[in-house]
């Protein structure tokens, strides 16, 4: 039977006992995969559930381990797969932040909305959450009666739209 907690404990013990083992890259990859697998449980595989609505702990831990692997072992045979998983996880984490911002928007908590949207823009540039984050940020500024900031955000939205039309 699959017991991720026991597997993580054994993995952690191996890493502590043998930090210079020639296959330590695999230990980081395995730890990332354990968290990634928990993030994409059996339920998520068979039901159309958007993982970004759920707790992001496993996604963040998987991202942390894959990032370490890619940074410290770039020539590892597991690095290419880890990079692909990082792209997926980064977008999922950005979508999670976007859902939280939308939650605050429904409650008219405009300061919290602006903080979340700015967090997305600062940490998740290049993901699918950026365009909606800009729209939400504009709405938050309008809700806080800050039309100048809202107009500045609209200029960014317009510029991004023009760049996408050219591409």
Buried (B, 14 or more C-beta within 10 A) or exposed (E): EEEBEEBBEEBEEBBEEEEEEEEBBBBBBBBBBBBBBBBBBEEEEEEEEEBBEBEBEBBBBBBBBBBBBBEEBEEBEBBEBBBEBBEBBBBBBBBBBBBBBBBBBEEEBBEBBBBBBBBBBEEBEEBEBBEBBBEBBBBBBBBBEBEEBBEBBBEBBEEEEEEEEEE
